[in-house]
Amino acid sequence: MTINESENNPMATDKMRDVYLSLASRVCEGLTPSHYDKYVSWYYEKPRDFRISPIHFIMAVSGLNREKAIKRIAPWHMEHGKRVDDEYEKIKI
């Protein structure tokens, strides 16, 4: 069964796919809707001990750990009370 065949799967909507791919595109380049579809199908094929989230999707496709994935989604930090943008090279998928 694919995610599009499951009427009870809240992650099967185009809106959710767009949100996940938009966030992941901040970290990776070359992502396609099929990357999302494969991830969601994998997640729902058996019970998992974590909740599905954009961070886990980015970790799965990029190989980054949680801390690095979060830093790349929101690439900035504070220095002397001012926001400083960080720059990262996108990971090619």
C-alpha positions as CSV (number, residue, x, y, z in Angstrom):
1,M,0.0,0.0,0.0
2,T,1.3,3.4,-0.9
3,I,0.7,6.5,1.2
4,N,-1.7,7.9,-1.4
5,E,-3.8,4.7,-1.1
6,S,-4.3,5.2,2.6
7,E,-7.4,7.3,3.4
8,N,-6.5,7.2,7.2
9,N,-3.0,8.5,6.7
10,P,-2.8,12.3,7.7
11,M,0.6,12.5,6.1
12,A,-0.7,11.7,2.6
13,T,-1.9,15.2,1.8
14,D,-0.2,17.4,-0.7
15,K,0.0,20.2,1.9
16,M,2.0,18.0,4.3
17,R,4.3,16.9,1.5
18,D,4.9,20.6,0.6
19,V,5.7,21.5,4.2
20,Y,8.2,18.7,4.7
21,L,9.9,19.3,1.3
22,S,10.0,23.1,1.9
23,L,11.8,22.6,5.3
24,A,14.1,19.9,3.9
25,S,15.0,22.1,1.0
26,R,16.7,24.5,3.4
27,V,19.2,21.7,4.2
28,C,19.3,19.5,1.1
29,E,19.1,19.9,-2.7
30,G,17.7,17.4,-5.1
31,L,14.8,16.3,-3.0
32,T,11.6,15.1,-4.9
33,P,8.2,14.2,-3.7
34,S,9.2,10.5,-4.0
35,H,11.7,11.0,-1.2
36,Y,8.9,12.1,1.1
37,D,6.6,9.3,-0.1
38,K,9.3,6.7,0.6
39,Y,10.0,8.1,4.0
40,V,6.3,8.1,5.0
41,S,5.7,4.6,3.6
42,W,8.7,3.4,5.6
43,Y,7.5,5.1,8.8
44,Y,4.0,3.5,8.6
45,E,5.1,0.0,7.6
46,K,5.5,-1.0,11.2
47,P,5.3,0.7,14.7
48,R,8.1,3.2,15.4
49,D,9.3,4.4,18.7
50,F,9.3,8.1,17.6
51,R,6.8,10.5,16.1
52,I,7.1,11.4,12.5
53,S,8.4,15.0,12.0
54,P,10.2,17.2,9.5
55,I,13.4,16.9,11.6
56,H,13.3,13.1,11.4
57,F,12.6,13.3,7.6
58,I,15.7,15.6,7.2
59,M,17.8,13.3,9.4
60,A,16.7,10.3,7.3
61,V,17.5,11.9,3.9
62,S,20.6,13.8,4.9
63,G,22.3,11.6,7.4
64,L,22.7,14.5,9.8
65,N,22.1,14.1,13.5
66,R,19.2,16.0,15.2
67,E,21.3,18.9,16.5
68,K,22.9,19.6,13.0
69,A,19.5,19.2,11.2
70,I,17.9,21.8,13.6
71,K,20.8,24.2,13.1
72,R,20.5,24.0,9.3
73,I,16.7,24.5,9.3
74,A,17.1,27.8,11.3
75,P,20.6,28.9,10.3
76,W,21.3,31.8,12.7
77,H,22.6,32.5,16.1
78,M,22.8,35.5,18.5
79,E,26.1,37.4,19.0
80,H,26.2,40.5,21.3
81,G,22.4,40.7,21.2
82,K,22.2,40.7,17.4
83,R,21.1,38.0,15.0
84,V,23.9,36.6,12.8
85,D,23.0,34.4,9.8
86,D,24.9,31.2,9.4
87,E,25.7,29.7,6.0
88,Y,25.8,26.1,5.2
89,E,26.4,24.3,1.9
90,K,23.3,22.3,1.0
91,I,23.6,18.5,1.1
92,K,23.2,16.9,-2.4
93,I,20.7,14.0,-2.4
